[in-house]
Amino acid sequence: MTTAVRSLLNSRDTAFRSGDAAQYSMARANLRRGIKAAKEDYKGKVEATIGIDFLSKTMYLEDRTVRLQLWDTAGQERFRSLIPSYIRDSTVAVVVYDITNVNSFQQTSKWIEDVRTERGSDVIIMLVGNKTDLSDKRYLVM
């Protein structure tokens, strides 16, 4: 376990600010839909991201308060300049790719590089394959 992870878990009041650095809007939208479905106010409609979308949830784990913030960045090139400012304070980066699109997976290395440029090794990076219900169309076999 890295020092960063250990200090996060030992903190009494932990905030996870996650930059969701997915390139393809459907992958991000589906992830957001899943998170929003857990909230009572979810109406089943996911709007396309323009700029940045934000979700926040406070959870209580034993003696800790954990605040999860999900910053969903638009994948379009014109919004690319916004992304470093959201990555900069992240504790965790969730890089999402579409398992049915090989280009989506290939782009993850660019997103991971962006996270490392802003945060160095002081961040947890989670690589998430989305659309697992379409496993018959999977380009990558794990």
Secondary structure, DSSP 8 states (H G I E B T S, - for coil): --HHHHHHHH-SEEEEEEEE--SSHHHHHHHHHHHHHTSTT--S-----SSEEEEEEEEEETTEEEEEEEEEE--SGGGGGGHHHHHTT-SEEEEEEETT-HHHHHHHHHHHHHHHHHHTTSSEEEEEEE-GGGGGG-SS--
